[in-house]
Amino acid sequence: MIERRFHREVYPLAAVEGAVKTYARFASIEVVEAEQHRVVRVSAKKPERERRVADELANYALGLVREQAGVR
């Protein structure tokens, strides 16, 4: 399992949920609320798939944050 942490002040819930929804078909994904972060846990049969999905999910979430902020 791989974890990615998304700070609540930077990543709105909608961005994290949008990314999770997009990548949920590629791996098992769980979101856990922590004190200042949303922790996304990615599990897959192969470690390389976990890493790839976790990285892509993080990039996608960042893109959603930028999109919501009107940054091109």
Predicted model as a PDB file, atoms N, CA, C, CB and O in Angstrom, pLDDT in the B-factor column:
MODEL        1                                                                  
ATOM      1  N   MET A   1       0.843  -1.173   0.000  1.00 95.00           N  
ATOM      2  CA  MET A   1       0.000   0.000   0.000  1.00 95.00           C  
ATOM      3  C   MET A   1       0.892   1.242   0.000  1.00 95.00           C  
ATOM      4  CB  MET A   1      -0.961  -0.005   1.220  1.00 95.00           C  
ATOM      5  O   MET A   1       1.929   1.299   0.661  1.00 95.00           O  
ATOM      6  N   ILE A   2       0.442   2.228  -0.768  1.00 96.00           N  
ATOM      7  CA  ILE A   2       1.141   3.514  -0.837  1.00 96.00           C  
ATOM      8  C   ILE A   2       0.193   4.597  -0.358  1.00 96.00           C  
ATOM      9  CB  ILE A   2       1.648   3.815  -2.287  1.00 96.00           C  
ATOM     10  O   ILE A   2      -1.001   4.562  -0.657  1.00 96.00           O  
ATOM     11  N   GLU A   3       0.720   5.554   0.381  1.00 97.00           N  
ATOM     12  CA  GLU A   3      -0.091   6.672   0.855  1.00 97.00           C  
ATOM     13  C   GLU A   3       0.379   7.971   0.215  1.00 97.00           C  
ATOM     14  CB  GLU A   3      -0.031   6.777   2.389  1.00 97.00           C  
ATOM     15  O   GLU A   3       1.567   8.180  -0.027  1.00 97.00           O  
ATOM     16  N   ARG A   4      -0.589   8.828  -0.049  1.00 97.00           N  
ATOM     17  CA  ARG A   4      -0.313  10.202  -0.460  1.00 97.00           C  
ATOM     18  C   ARG A   4      -1.110  11.092   0.481  1.00 97.00           C  
ATOM     19  CB  ARG A   4      -0.692  10.461  -1.983  1.00 97.00           C  
ATOM     20  O   ARG A   4      -2.275  10.822   0.773  1.00 97.00           O  
ATOM     21  N   ARG A   5      -0.471  12.153   0.950  1.00 97.00           N  
ATOM     22  CA  ARG A   5      -1.109  13.068   1.895  1.00 97.00           C  
ATOM     23  C   ARG A   5      -1.433  14.375   1.171  1.00 97.00           C  
ATOM     24  CB  ARG A   5      -0.192  13.327   3.136  1.00 97.00           C  
ATOM     25  O   ARG A   5      -0.590  14.943   0.478  1.00 97.00           O  
ATOM     26  N   PHE A   6      -2.664  14.836   1.347  1.00 98.00           N  
ATOM     27  CA  PHE A   6      -3.130  16.067   0.717  1.00 98.00           C  
ATOM     28  C   PHE A   6      -3.538  17.047   1.813  1.00 98.00           C  
ATOM     29  CB  PHE A   6      -4.319  15.790  -0.261  1.00 98.00           C  
ATOM     30  O   PHE A   6      -4.517  16.819   2.524  1.00 98.00           O  
ATOM     31  N   HIS A   7      -2.789  18.130   1.946  1.00 97.00           N  
ATOM     32  CA  HIS A   7      -3.060  19.118   2.994  1.00 97.00           C  
ATOM     33  C   HIS A   7      -4.401  19.793   2.719  1.00 97.00           C  
ATOM     34  CB  HIS A   7      -1.918  20.176   3.074  1.00 97.00           C  
ATOM     35  O   HIS A   7      -4.683  20.210   1.596  1.00 97.00           O  
ATOM     36  N   ARG A   8      -5.210  19.891   3.750  1.00 96.00           N  
ATOM     37  CA  ARG A   8      -6.565  20.431   3.604  1.00 96.00           C  
ATOM     38  C   ARG A   8      -6.592  21.880   3.134  1.00 96.00           C  
ATOM     39  CB  ARG A   8      -7.295  20.323   4.910  1.00 96.00           C  
ATOM     40  O   ARG A   8      -7.532  22.280   2.448  1.00 96.00           O  
ATOM     41  N   GLU A   9      -5.590  22.673   3.484  1.00 95.00           N  
ATOM     42  CA  GLU A   9      -5.562  24.073   3.071  1.00 95.00           C  
ATOM     43  C   GLU A   9      -5.231  24.228   1.591  1.00 95.00           C  
ATOM     44  CB  GLU A   9      -4.555  24.839   3.904  1.00 95.00           C  
ATOM     45  O   GLU A   9      -5.553  25.254   0.991  1.00 95.00           O  
ATOM     46  N   VAL A  10      -4.601  23.235   1.005  1.00 95.00           N  
ATOM     47  CA  VAL A  10      -4.197  23.297  -0.397  1.00 95.00           C  
ATOM     48  C   VAL A  10      -5.165  22.531  -1.290  1.00 95.00           C  
ATOM     49  CB  VAL A  10      -2.785  22.745  -0.566  1.00 95.00           C  
ATOM     50  O   VAL A  10      -5.508  22.987  -2.381  1.00 95.00           O  
ATOM     51  N   TYR A  11      -5.604  21.368  -0.823  1.00 97.00           N  
ATOM     52  CA  TYR A  11      -6.448  20.483  -1.623  1.00 97.00           C  
ATOM     53  C   TYR A  11      -7.870  20.425  -1.069  1.00 97.00           C  
ATOM     54  CB  TYR A  11      -5.845  19.075  -1.672  1.00 97.00           C  
ATOM     55  O   TYR A  11      -8.104  19.775  -0.050  1.00 97.00           O  
ATOM     56  N   PRO A  12      -8.822  21.092  -1.720  1.00 95.00           N  
ATOM     57  CA  PRO A  12     -10.220  20.980  -1.289  1.00 95.00           C  
ATOM     58  C   PRO A  12     -10.704  19.536  -1.426  1.00 95.00           C  
ATOM     59  CB  PRO A  12     -11.124  21.930  -2.115  1.00 95.00           C  
ATOM     60  O   PRO A  12     -10.177  18.763  -2.227  1.00 95.00           O  
ATOM     61  N   LEU A  13     -11.695  19.196  -0.648  1.00 95.00           N  
ATOM     62  CA  LEU A  13     -12.247  17.848  -0.684  1.00 95.00           C  
ATOM     63  C   LEU A  13     -12.678  17.461  -2.098  1.00 95.00           C  
ATOM     64  CB  LEU A  13     -13.429  17.737   0.274  1.00 95.00           C  
ATOM     65  O   LEU A  13     -12.479  16.319  -2.513  1.00 95.00           O  
ATOM     66  N   ALA A  14     -13.260  18.390  -2.832  1.00 95.00           N  
ATOM     67  CA  ALA A  14     -13.729  18.099  -4.193  1.00 95.00           C  
ATOM     68  C   ALA A  14     -12.587  17.659  -5.105  1.00 95.00           C  
ATOM     69  CB  ALA A  14     -14.419  19.326  -4.786  1.00 95.00           C  
ATOM     70  O   ALA A  14     -12.786  16.797  -5.961  1.00 95.00           O  
ATOM     71  N   ALA A  15     -11.405  18.229  -4.940  1.00 97.00           N  
ATOM     72  CA  ALA A  15     -10.260  17.851  -5.772  1.00 97.00           C  
ATOM     73  C   ALA A  15      -9.794  16.437  -5.444  1.00 97.00           C  
ATOM     74  CB  ALA A  15      -9.104  18.847  -5.579  1.00 97.00           C  
ATOM     75  O   ALA A  15      -9.504  15.647  -6.343  1.00 97.00           O  
ATOM     76  N   VAL A  16      -9.724  16.124  -4.159  1.00 97.00           N  
ATOM     77  CA  VAL A  16      -9.293  14.778  -3.752  1.00 97.00           C  
ATOM     78  C   VAL A  16     -10.333  13.747  -4.181  1.00 97.00           C  
ATOM     79  CB  VAL A  16      -9.065  14.708  -2.214  1.00 97.00           C  
ATOM     80  O   VAL A  16      -9.980  12.702  -4.728  1.00 97.00           O  
ATOM     81  N   GLU A  17     -11.598  14.029  -3.940  1.00 97.00           N  
ATOM     82  CA  GLU A  17     -12.656  13.089  -4.328  1.00 97.00           C  
ATOM     83  C   GLU A  17     -12.721  12.904  -5.844  1.00 97.00           C  
ATOM     84  CB  GLU A  17     -14.010  13.576  -3.808  1.00 97.00           C  
ATOM     85  O   GLU A  17     -12.955  11.796  -6.327  1.00 97.00           O  
ATOM     86  N   GLY A  18     -12.516  13.976  -6.583  1.00 97.00           N  
ATOM     87  CA  GLY A  18     -12.523  13.879  -8.045  1.00 97.00           C  
ATOM     88  C   GLY A  18     -11.407  12.989  -8.557  1.00 97.00           C  
ATOM     89  O   GLY A  18     -11.611  12.183  -9.466  1.00 97.00           O  
ATOM     90  N   ALA A  19     -10.232  13.137  -7.974  1.00 98.00           N  
ATOM     91  CA  ALA A  19      -9.098  12.304  -8.380  1.00 98.00           C  
ATOM     92  C   ALA A  19      -9.324  10.846  -8.001  1.00 98.00           C  
ATOM     93  CB  ALA A  19      -7.804  12.817  -7.743  1.00 98.00           C  
ATOM     94  O   ALA A  19      -9.028   9.942  -8.782  1.00 98.00           O  
ATOM     95  N   VAL A  20      -9.846  10.623  -6.804  1.00 98.00           N  
ATOM     96  CA  VAL A  20     -10.117   9.250  -6.359  1.00 98.00           C  
ATOM     97  C   VAL A  20     -11.143   8.596  -7.289  1.00 98.00           C  
ATOM     98  CB  VAL A  20     -10.630   9.236  -4.887  1.00 98.00           C  
ATOM     99  O   VAL A  20     -10.971   7.448  -7.697  1.00 98.00           O  
ATOM    100  N   LYS A  21     -12.184   9.312  -7.614  1.00 97.00           N  
ATOM    101  CA  LYS A  21     -13.227   8.770  -8.494  1.00 97.00           C  
ATOM    102  C   LYS A  21     -12.648   8.400  -9.863  1.00 97.00           C  
ATOM    103  CB  LYS A  21     -14.374   9.791  -8.662  1.00 97.00           C  
ATOM    104  O   LYS A  21     -13.015   7.374 -10.437  1.00 97.00           O  
ATOM    105  N   THR A  22     -11.762   9.218 -10.374  1.00 97.00           N  
ATOM    106  CA  THR A  22     -11.165   8.970 -11.682  1.00 97.00           C  
ATOM    107  C   THR A  22     -10.278   7.728 -11.689  1.00 97.00           C  
ATOM    108  CB  THR A  22     -10.360  10.175 -12.119  1.00 97.00           C  
ATOM    109  O   THR A  22     -10.274   6.985 -12.670  1.00 97.00           O  
ATOM    110  N   TYR A  23      -9.533   7.492 -10.620  1.00 97.00           N  
ATOM    111  CA  TYR A  23      -8.559   6.400 -10.600  1.00 97.00           C  
ATOM    112  C   TYR A  23      -9.019   5.154  -9.846  1.00 97.00           C  
ATOM    113  CB  TYR A  23      -7.293   6.887  -9.997  1.00 97.00           C  
ATOM    114  O   TYR A  23      -8.270   4.181  -9.762  1.00 97.00           O  
ATOM    115  N   ALA A  24     -10.223   5.165  -9.303  1.00 96.00           N  
ATOM    116  CA  ALA A  24     -10.708   4.029  -8.506  1.00 96.00           C  
ATOM    117  C   ALA A  24     -10.820   2.742  -9.312  1.00 96.00           C  
ATOM    118  CB  ALA A  24     -12.055   4.359  -7.908  1.00 96.00           C  
ATOM    119  O   ALA A  24     -10.782   1.654  -8.737  1.00 96.00           O  
ATOM    120  N   ARG A  25     -10.954   2.840 -10.613  1.00 95.00           N  
ATOM    121  CA  ARG A  25     -11.070   1.608 -11.412  1.00 95.00           C  
ATOM    122  C   ARG A  25      -9.728   0.908 -11.619  1.00 95.00           C  
ATOM    123  CB  ARG A  25     -11.685   1.927 -12.765  1.00 95.00           C  
ATOM    124  O   ARG A  25      -9.694  -0.222 -12.107  1.00 95.00           O  
ATOM    125  N   PHE A  26      -8.627   1.560 -11.256  1.00 96.00           N  
ATOM    126  CA  PHE A  26      -7.305   0.987 -11.467  1.00 96.00           C  
ATOM    127  C   PHE A  26      -6.695   0.359 -10.215  1.00 96.00           C  
ATOM    128  CB  PHE A  26      -6.388   2.043 -11.983  1.00 96.00           C  
ATOM    129  O   PHE A  26      -5.734  -0.405 -10.312  1.00 96.00           O  
ATOM    130  N   ALA A  27      -7.245   0.674  -9.038  1.00 97.00           N  
ATOM    131  CA  ALA A  27      -6.706   0.158  -7.776  1.00 97.00           C  
ATOM    132  C   ALA A  27      -7.748   0.361  -6.684  1.00 97.00           C  
ATOM    133  CB  ALA A  27      -5.360   0.863  -7.400  1.00 97.00           C  
ATOM    134  O   ALA A  27      -8.741   1.062  -6.876  1.00 97.00           O  
ATOM    135  N   SER A  28      -7.506  -0.258  -5.544  1.00 97.00           N  
ATOM    136  CA  SER A  28      -8.347  -0.002  -4.377  1.00 97.00           C  
ATOM    137  C   SER A  28      -7.839   1.268  -3.722  1.00 97.00           C  
ATOM    138  CB  SER A  28      -8.335  -1.210  -3.370  1.00 97.00           C  
ATOM    139  O   SER A  28      -6.647   1.404  -3.445  1.00 97.00           O  
ATOM    140  N   ILE A  29      -8.756   2.200  -3.477  1.00 98.00           N  
ATOM    141  CA  ILE A  29      -8.360   3.495  -2.924  1.00 98.00           C  
ATOM    142  C   ILE A  29      -9.237   3.808  -1.720  1.00 98.00           C  
ATOM    143  CB  ILE A  29      -8.470   4.621  -3.996  1.00 98.00           C  
ATOM    144  O   ILE A  29     -10.459   3.670  -1.760  1.00 98.00           O  
ATOM    145  N   GLU A  30      -8.578   4.231  -0.656  1.00 97.00           N  
ATOM    146  CA  GLU A  30      -9.267   4.589   0.590  1.00 97.00           C  
ATOM    147  C   GLU A  30      -8.818   5.988   0.999  1.00 97.00           C  
ATOM    148  CB  GLU A  30      -8.971   3.546   1.731  1.00 97.00           C  
ATOM    149  O   GLU A  30      -7.632   6.310   0.920  1.00 97.00           O  
ATOM    150  N   VAL A  31      -9.757   6.811   1.432  1.00 97.00           N  
ATOM    151  CA  VAL A  31      -9.431   8.148   1.917  1.00 97.00           C  
ATOM    152  C   VAL A  31      -9.693   8.179   3.415  1.00 97.00           C  
ATOM    153  CB  VAL A  31     -10.263   9.249   1.173  1.00 97.00           C  
ATOM    154  O   VAL A  31     -10.774   7.815   3.879  1.00 97.00           O  
ATOM    155  N   VAL A  32      -8.690   8.619   4.161  1.00 96.00           N  
ATOM    156  CA  VAL A  32      -8.783   8.720   5.615  1.00 96.00           C  
ATOM    157  C   VAL A  32      -8.531  10.167   6.000  1.00 96.00           C  
ATOM    158  CB  VAL A  32      -7.769   7.760   6.325  1.00 96.00           C  
ATOM    159  O   VAL A  32      -7.563  10.780   5.551  1.00 96.00           O  
ATOM    160  N   GLU A  33      -9.403  10.704   6.830  1.00 95.00           N  
ATOM    161  CA  GLU A  33      -9.233  12.070   7.304  1.00 95.00           C  
ATOM    162  C   GLU A  33      -8.249  12.083   8.475  1.00 95.00           C  
ATOM    163  CB  GLU A  33     -10.596  12.682   7.723  1.00 95.00           C  
ATOM    164  O   GLU A  33      -8.441  11.382   9.469  1.00 95.00           O  
ATOM    165  N   ALA A  34      -7.214  12.873   8.349  1.00 93.00           N  
ATOM    166  CA  ALA A  34      -6.239  13.051   9.426  1.00 93.00           C  
ATOM    167  C   ALA A  34      -6.350  14.495   9.912  1.00 93.00           C  
ATOM    168  CB  ALA A  34      -4.769  12.718   8.942  1.00 93.00           C  
ATOM    169  O   ALA A  34      -7.193  15.253   9.433  1.00 93.00           O  
ATOM    170  N   GLU A  35      -5.511  14.864  10.850  1.00 92.00           N  
ATOM    171  CA  GLU A  35      -5.618  16.185  11.456  1.00 92.00           C  
ATOM    172  C   GLU A  35      -5.588  17.313  10.428  1.00 92.00           C  
ATOM    173  CB  GLU A  35      -4.505  16.379  12.450  1.00 92.00           C  
ATOM    174  O   GLU A  35      -6.539  18.091  10.352  1.00 92.00           O  
ATOM    175  N   GLN A  36      -4.545  17.418   9.651  1.00 96.00           N  
ATOM    176  CA  GLN A  36      -4.421  18.488   8.666  1.00 96.00           C  
ATOM    177  C   GLN A  36      -4.426  17.976   7.237  1.00 96.00           C  
ATOM    178  CB  GLN A  36      -3.164  19.267   8.912  1.00 96.00           C  
ATOM    179  O   GLN A  36      -4.321  18.766   6.299  1.00 96.00           O  
ATOM    180  N   HIS A  37      -4.544  16.688   7.060  1.00 97.00           N  
ATOM    181  CA  HIS A  37      -4.445  16.084   5.736  1.00 97.00           C  
ATOM    182  C   HIS A  37      -5.598  15.134   5.450  1.00 97.00           C  
ATOM    183  CB  HIS A  37      -3.134  15.349   5.600  1.00 97.00           C  
ATOM    184  O   HIS A  37      -6.282  14.651   6.352  1.00 97.00           O  
ATOM    185  N   ARG A  38      -5.779  14.893   4.192  1.00 97.00           N  
ATOM    186  CA  ARG A  38      -6.578  13.763   3.733  1.00 97.00           C  
ATOM    187  C   ARG A  38      -5.563  12.751   3.232  1.00 97.00           C  
ATOM    188  CB  ARG A  38      -7.639  14.173   2.605  1.00 97.00           C  
ATOM    189  O   ARG A  38      -4.795  13.039   2.314  1.00 97.00           O  
ATOM    190  N   VAL A  39      -5.558  11.587   3.822  1.00 98.00           N  
ATOM    191  CA  VAL A  39      -4.594  10.558   3.453  1.00 98.00           C  
ATOM    192  C   VAL A  39      -5.279   9.607   2.478  1.00 98.00           C  
ATOM    193  CB  VAL A  39      -4.056   9.794   4.714  1.00 98.00           C  
ATOM    194  O   VAL A  39      -6.322   9.028   2.783  1.00 98.00           O  
ATOM    195  N   VAL A  40      -4.677   9.457   1.304  1.00 98.00           N  
ATOM    196  CA  VAL A  40      -5.215   8.556   0.282  1.00 98.00           C  
ATOM    197  C   VAL A  40      -4.318   7.330   0.250  1.00 98.00           C  
ATOM    198  CB  VAL A  40      -5.293   9.252  -1.138  1.00 98.00           C  
ATOM    199  O   VAL A  40      -3.110   7.435   0.037  1.00 98.00           O  
ATOM    200  N   ARG A  41      -4.919   6.170   0.465  1.00 98.00           N  
ATOM    201  CA  ARG A  41      -4.183   4.903   0.462  1.00 98.00           C  
ATOM    202  C   ARG A  41      -4.537   4.131  -0.796  1.00 98.00           C  
ATOM    203  CB  ARG A  41      -4.502   4.060   1.733  1.00 98.00           C  
ATOM    204  O   ARG A  41      -5.707   3.874  -1.082  1.00 98.00           O  
ATOM    205  N   VAL A  42      -3.515   3.770  -1.533  1.00 98.00           N  
ATOM    206  CA  VAL A  42      -3.693   3.063  -2.803  1.00 98.00           C  
ATOM    207  C   VAL A  42      -3.134   1.655  -2.666  1.00 98.00           C  
ATOM    208  CB  VAL A  42      -2.998   3.823  -3.974  1.00 98.00           C  
ATOM    209  O   VAL A  42      -1.985   1.467  -2.267  1.00 98.00           O  
ATOM    210  N   SER A  43      -3.957   0.669  -3.002  1.00 97.00           N  
ATOM    211  CA  SER A  43      -3.534  -0.735  -2.966  1.00 97.00           C  
ATOM    212  C   SER A  43      -3.828  -1.375  -4.318  1.00 97.00           C  
ATOM    213  CB  SER A  43      -4.254  -1.513  -1.816  1.00 97.00           C  
ATOM    214  O   SER A  43      -4.888  -1.170  -4.908  1.00 97.00           O  
ATOM    215  N   ALA A  44      -2.869  -2.149  -4.787  1.00 95.00           N  
ATOM    216  CA  ALA A  44      -3.033  -2.890  -6.043  1.00 95.00           C  
ATOM    217  C   ALA A  44      -2.260  -4.195  -5.922  1.00 95.00           C  
ATOM    218  CB  ALA A  44      -2.536  -2.052  -7.280  1.00 95.00           C  
ATOM    219  O   ALA A  44      -1.502  -4.394  -4.973  1.00 95.00           O  
ATOM    220  N   LYS A  45      -2.458  -5.080  -6.888  1.00 94.00           N  
ATOM    221  CA  LYS A  45      -1.789  -6.380  -6.848  1.00 94.00           C  
ATOM    222  C   LYS A  45      -0.280  -6.258  -7.036  1.00 94.00           C  
ATOM    223  CB  LYS A  45      -2.365  -7.294  -7.916  1.00 94.00           C  
ATOM    224  O   LYS A  45       0.485  -7.041  -6.474  1.00 94.00           O  
ATOM    225  N   LYS A  46       0.146  -5.275  -7.826  1.00 95.00           N  
ATOM    226  CA  LYS A  46       1.578  -5.093  -8.093  1.00 95.00           C  
ATOM    227  C   LYS A  46       2.045  -3.748  -7.538  1.00 95.00           C  
ATOM    228  CB  LYS A  46       1.872  -5.182  -9.618  1.00 95.00           C  
ATOM    229  O   LYS A  46       1.356  -2.739  -7.690  1.00 95.00           O  
ATOM    230  N   PRO A  47       3.214  -3.735  -6.896  1.00 94.00           N  
ATOM    231  CA  PRO A  47       3.738  -2.483  -6.330  1.00 94.00           C  
ATOM    232  C   PRO A  47       3.915  -1.377  -7.370  1.00 94.00           C  
ATOM    233  CB  PRO A  47       5.065  -2.746  -5.655  1.00 94.00           C  
ATOM    234  O   PRO A  47       3.678  -0.205  -7.077  1.00 94.00           O  
ATOM    235  N   GLU A  48       4.326  -1.745  -8.571  1.00 96.00           N  
ATOM    236  CA  GLU A  48       4.516  -0.723  -9.604  1.00 96.00           C  
ATOM    237  C   GLU A  48       3.179  -0.076 -10.000  1.00 96.00           C  
ATOM    238  CB  GLU A  48       5.194  -1.341 -10.845  1.00 96.00           C  
ATOM    239  O   GLU A  48       3.136   1.105 -10.343  1.00 96.00           O  
ATOM    240  N   ARG A  49       2.097  -0.850  -9.952  1.00 96.00           N  
ATOM    241  CA  ARG A  49       0.774  -0.274 -10.246  1.00 96.00           C  
ATOM    242  C   ARG A  49       0.359   0.664  -9.117  1.00 96.00           C  
ATOM    243  CB  ARG A  49      -0.294  -1.395 -10.440  1.00 96.00           C  
ATOM    244  O   ARG A  49      -0.182   1.738  -9.381  1.00 96.00           O  
ATOM    245  N   GLU A  50       0.600   0.284  -7.878  1.00 96.00           N  
ATOM    246  CA  GLU A  50       0.290   1.163  -6.750  1.00 96.00           C  
ATOM    247  C   GLU A  50       0.987   2.505  -6.911  1.00 96.00           C  
ATOM    248  CB  GLU A  50       0.703   0.508  -5.422  1.00 96.00           C  
ATOM    249  O   GLU A  50       0.366   3.560  -6.775  1.00 96.00           O  
ATOM    250  N   ARG A  51       2.263   2.458  -7.199  1.00 97.00           N  
ATOM    251  CA  ARG A  51       3.068   3.671  -7.341  1.00 97.00           C  
ATOM    252  C   ARG A  51       2.547   4.531  -8.481  1.00 97.00           C  
ATOM    253  CB  ARG A  51       4.543   3.316  -7.577  1.00 97.00           C  
ATOM    254  O   ARG A  51       2.405   5.746  -8.343  1.00 97.00           O  
ATOM    255  N   ARG A  52       2.266   3.893  -9.601  1.00 97.00           N  
ATOM    256  CA  ARG A  52       1.796   4.633 -10.779  1.00 97.00           C  
ATOM    257  C   ARG A  52       0.440   5.291 -10.517  1.00 97.00           C  
ATOM    258  CB  ARG A  52       1.697   3.695 -11.995  1.00 97.00           C  
ATOM    259  O   ARG A  52       0.248   6.467 -10.826  1.00 97.00           O  
ATOM    260  N   VAL A  53      -0.489   4.537  -9.952  1.00 98.00           N  
ATOM    261  CA  VAL A  53      -1.816   5.087  -9.658  1.00 98.00           C  
ATOM    262  C   VAL A  53      -1.716   6.210  -8.626  1.00 98.00           C  
ATOM    263  CB  VAL A  53      -2.762   3.977  -9.149  1.00 98.00           C  
ATOM    264  O   VAL A  53      -2.361   7.246  -8.782  1.00 98.00           O  
ATOM    265  N   ALA A  54      -0.926   6.020  -7.586  1.00 98.00           N  
ATOM    266  CA  ALA A  54      -0.760   7.055  -6.558  1.00 98.00           C  
ATOM    267  C   ALA A  54      -0.175   8.331  -7.152  1.00 98.00           C  
ATOM    268  CB  ALA A  54       0.143   6.545  -5.424  1.00 98.00           C  
ATOM    269  O   ALA A  54      -0.631   9.429  -6.831  1.00 98.00           O  
ATOM    270  N   ASP A  55       0.820   8.199  -8.008  1.00 98.00           N  
ATOM    271  CA  ASP A  55       1.436   9.373  -8.637  1.00 98.00           C  
ATOM    272  C   ASP A  55       0.462  10.076  -9.574  1.00 98.00           C  
ATOM    273  CB  ASP A  55       2.695   8.966  -9.407  1.00 98.00           C  
ATOM    274  O   ASP A  55       0.347  11.302  -9.553  1.00 98.00           O  
ATOM    275  N   GLU A  56      -0.234   9.304 -10.388  1.00 98.00           N  
ATOM    276  CA  GLU A  56      -1.187   9.894 -11.328  1.00 98.00           C  
ATOM    277  C   GLU A  56      -2.340  10.561 -10.586  1.00 98.00           C  
ATOM    278  CB  GLU A  56      -1.725   8.824 -12.289  1.00 98.00           C  
ATOM    279  O   GLU A  56      -2.795  11.636 -10.975  1.00 98.00           O  
ATOM    280  N   LEU A  57      -2.809   9.925  -9.526  1.00 98.00           N  
ATOM    281  CA  LEU A  57      -3.889  10.485  -8.725  1.00 98.00           C  
ATOM    282  C   LEU A  57      -3.460  11.827  -8.120  1.00 98.00           C  
ATOM    283  CB  LEU A  57      -4.305   9.497  -7.613  1.00 98.00           C  
ATOM    284  O   LEU A  57      -4.233  12.785  -8.128  1.00 98.00           O  
ATOM    285  N   ALA A  58      -2.253  11.895  -7.607  1.00 97.00           N  
ATOM    286  CA  ALA A  58      -1.744  13.143  -7.021  1.00 97.00           C  
ATOM    287  C   ALA A  58      -1.655  14.244  -8.075  1.00 97.00           C  
ATOM    288  CB  ALA A  58      -0.361  12.914  -6.380  1.00 97.00           C  
ATOM    289  O   ALA A  58      -2.032  15.386  -7.813  1.00 97.00           O  
ATOM    290  N   ASN A  59      -1.164  13.910  -9.253  1.00 98.00           N  
ATOM    291  CA  ASN A  59      -1.079  14.901 -10.332  1.00 98.00           C  
ATOM    292  C   ASN A  59      -2.458  15.378 -10.749  1.00 98.00           C  
ATOM    293  CB  ASN A  59      -0.343  14.319 -11.539  1.00 98.00           C  
ATOM    294  O   ASN A  59      -2.664  16.567 -10.993  1.00 98.00           O  
ATOM    295  N   TYR A  60      -3.393  14.459 -10.831  1.00 97.00           N  
ATOM    296  CA  TYR A  60      -4.750  14.806 -11.233  1.00 97.00           C  
ATOM    297  C   TYR A  60      -5.406  15.718 -10.194  1.00 97.00           C  
ATOM    298  CB  TYR A  60      -5.589  13.535 -11.435  1.00 97.00           C  
ATOM    299  O   TYR A  60      -6.073  16.690 -10.548  1.00 97.00           O  
ATOM    300  N   ALA A  61      -5.214  15.403  -8.921  1.00 98.00           N  
ATOM    301  CA  ALA A  61      -5.767  16.243  -7.848  1.00 98.00           C  
ATOM    302  C   ALA A  61      -5.195  17.655  -7.930  1.00 98.00           C  
ATOM    303  CB  ALA A  61      -5.469  15.625  -6.460  1.00 98.00           C  
ATOM    304  O   ALA A  61      -5.925  18.632  -7.761  1.00 98.00           O  
ATOM    305  N   LEU A  62      -3.906  17.767  -8.185  1.00 97.00           N  
ATOM    306  CA  LEU A  62      -3.283  19.083  -8.330  1.00 97.00           C  
ATOM    307  C   LEU A  62      -3.881  19.824  -9.519  1.00 97.00           C  
ATOM    308  CB  LEU A  62      -1.756  18.948  -8.497  1.00 97.00           C  
ATOM    309  O   LEU A  62      -4.139  21.025  -9.436  1.00 97.00           O  
ATOM    310  N   GLY A  63      -4.101  19.127 -10.607  1.00 96.00           N  
ATOM    311  CA  GLY A  63      -4.726  19.745 -11.773  1.00 96.00           C  
ATOM    312  C   GLY A  63      -6.127  20.253 -11.459  1.00 96.00           C  
ATOM    313  O   GLY A  63      -6.519  21.323 -11.924  1.00 96.00           O  
ATOM    314  N   LEU A  64      -6.879  19.495 -10.676  1.00 96.00           N  
ATOM    315  CA  LEU A  64      -8.220  19.950 -10.283  1.00 96.00           C  
ATOM    316  C   LEU A  64      -8.156  21.184  -9.397  1.00 96.00           C  
ATOM    317  CB  LEU A  64      -8.969  18.834  -9.556  1.00 96.00           C  
ATOM    318  O   LEU A  64      -8.999  22.073  -9.514  1.00 96.00           O  
ATOM    319  N   VAL A  65      -7.167  21.249  -8.516  1.00 96.00           N  
ATOM    320  CA  VAL A  65      -6.990  22.425  -7.668  1.00 96.00           C  
ATOM    321  C   VAL A  65      -6.706  23.648  -8.543  1.00 96.00           C  
ATOM    322  CB  VAL A  65      -5.839  22.201  -6.646  1.00 96.00           C  
ATOM    323  O   VAL A  65      -7.295  24.712  -8.352  1.00 96.00           O  
ATOM    324  N   ARG A  66      -5.812  23.482  -9.488  1.00 93.00           N  
ATOM    325  CA  ARG A  66      -5.469  24.582 -10.396  1.00 93.00           C  
ATOM    326  C   ARG A  66      -6.679  25.002 -11.229  1.00 93.00           C  
ATOM    327  CB  ARG A  66      -4.308  24.172 -11.322  1.00 93.00           C  
ATOM    328  O   ARG A  66      -6.912  26.193 -11.433  1.00 93.00           O  
ATOM    329  N   GLU A  67      -7.435  24.040 -11.700  1.00 91.00           N  
ATOM    330  CA  GLU A  67      -8.629  24.313 -12.494  1.00 91.00           C  
ATOM    331  C   GLU A  67      -9.658  25.100 -11.676  1.00 91.00           C  
ATOM    332  CB  GLU A  67      -9.246  22.997 -13.002  1.00 91.00           C  
ATOM    333  O   GLU A  67     -10.240  26.069 -12.166  1.00 91.00           O  
ATOM    334  N   GLN A  68      -9.874  24.682 -10.442  1.00 85.00           N  
ATOM    335  CA  GLN A  68     -10.827  25.369  -9.575  1.00 85.00           C  
ATOM    336  C   GLN A  68     -10.377  26.780  -9.247  1.00 85.00           C  
ATOM    337  CB  GLN A  68     -11.029  24.588  -8.297  1.00 85.00           C  
ATOM    338  O   GLN A  68     -11.199  27.669  -9.027  1.00 85.00           O  
ATOM    339  N   ALA A  69      -9.052  26.981  -9.216  1.00 81.00           N  
ATOM    340  CA  ALA A  69      -8.507  28.320  -8.909  1.00 81.00           C  
ATOM    341  C   ALA A  69      -8.439  29.197 -10.151  1.00 81.00           C  
ATOM    342  CB  ALA A  69      -7.108  28.199  -8.289  1.00 81.00           C  
ATOM    343  O   ALA A  69      -8.115  30.380 -10.051  1.00 81.00           O  
ATOM    344  N   GLY A  70      -8.738  28.640 -11.314  1.00 82.00           N  
ATOM    345  CA  GLY A  70      -8.698  29.414 -12.548  1.00 82.00           C  
ATOM    346  C   GLY A  70      -7.300  29.584 -13.132  1.00 82.00           C  
ATOM    347  O   GLY A  70      -7.070  30.468 -13.957  1.00 82.00           O  
ATOM    348  N   VAL A  71      -6.370  28.736 -12.703  1.00 73.00           N  
ATOM    349  CA  VAL A  71      -4.991  28.790 -13.197  1.00 73.00           C  
ATOM    350  C   VAL A  71      -4.887  27.905 -14.435  1.00 73.00           C  
ATOM    351  CB  VAL A  71      -3.972  28.334 -12.095  1.00 73.00           C  
ATOM    352  O   VAL A  71      -5.352  26.765 -14.443  1.00 73.00           O  
ATOM    353  N   ARG A  72      -4.282  28.440 -15.458  1.00 69.00           N  
ATOM    354  CA  ARG A  72      -4.114  27.643 -16.687  1.00 69.00           C  
ATOM    355  C   ARG A  72      -2.722  27.151 -16.845  1.00 69.00           C  
ATOM    356  CB  ARG A  72      -4.492  28.438 -17.898  1.00 69.00           C  
ATOM    357  O   ARG A  72      -2.416  26.469 -17.823  1.00 69.00           O  
TER     358      ARG A  72                                                      
ENDMDL                                                                          
END                                                                             
